[in-house]
Amino acid sequence: MQLKDVAVLITGGGSGLGAATARAMAAKGARIGVIDQSKENAEKVAAEVKGVALHADVTDEDGIKAAIAKAEAAHGVARVLMNCPASAARSVSSARTVFIRWRSSLASSTSI
């Protein structure tokens, strides 16, 4: 997969699978937005991958909307969304919330 200069959003990107995904995609040249409910974890991984830290809870639609806007300001419209929330119980509803916000962001982009 060609990821050079591709904007990517990763929920749960501050630890575990999300952090590993951020590192792997950054190694291929992606511009990473690290979304995590832990501000400290998001900042740590974002600094490591030269990305942008986005503090938000994936179940908070307004928080996700603000995080996506901040990521867009830094890297442009994200073309890839990886959902890696820590809790499997929250995965389905949170993935849906983030996907809807991300999709509406893509739809409003003039670069599509």
Secondary structure as the mmCIF struct_conf table of DSSP 4:
data_model
#
loop_
_struct_conf.conf_type_id
_struct_conf.id
_struct_conf.beg_label_comp_id
_struct_conf.beg_label_asym_id
_struct_conf.beg_label_seq_id
_struct_conf.end_label_comp_id
_struct_conf.end_label_asym_id
_struct_conf.end_label_seq_id
TURN_TY1_P TURN_TY1_P1 LYS A 4 ASP A 5
STRN STRN1 ALA A 7 THR A 11
TURN_TY1_P TURN_TY1_P2 GLY A 12 GLY A 14
BEND BEND1 SER A 15 SER A 15
HELX_RH_AL_P HELX_RH_AL_P1 GLY A 16 ALA A 27
TURN_TY1_P TURN_TY1_P3 LYS A 28 GLY A 29
STRN STRN2 ARG A 31 ASP A 36
BEND BEND2 GLN A 37 GLN A 37
HELX_RH_AL_P HELX_RH_AL_P2 LYS A 39 VAL A 49
TURN_TY1_P TURN_TY1_P4 LYS A 50 LYS A 50
STRN STRN3 VAL A 52 HIS A 55
TURN_TY1_P TURN_TY1_P5 VAL A 58 THR A 59
HELX_RH_AL_P HELX_RH_AL_P3 GLU A 61 HIS A 75
BEND BEND3 VAL A 77 VAL A 77
BEND BEND4 ARG A 79 ARG A 79
STRN STRN4 VAL A 80 ASN A 83
BEND BEND5 ALA A 86 ALA A 86
HELX_RH_AL_P HELX_RH_AL_P4 ALA A 88 SER A 108
TURN_TY1_P TURN_TY1_P6 THR A 110 SER A 111
#
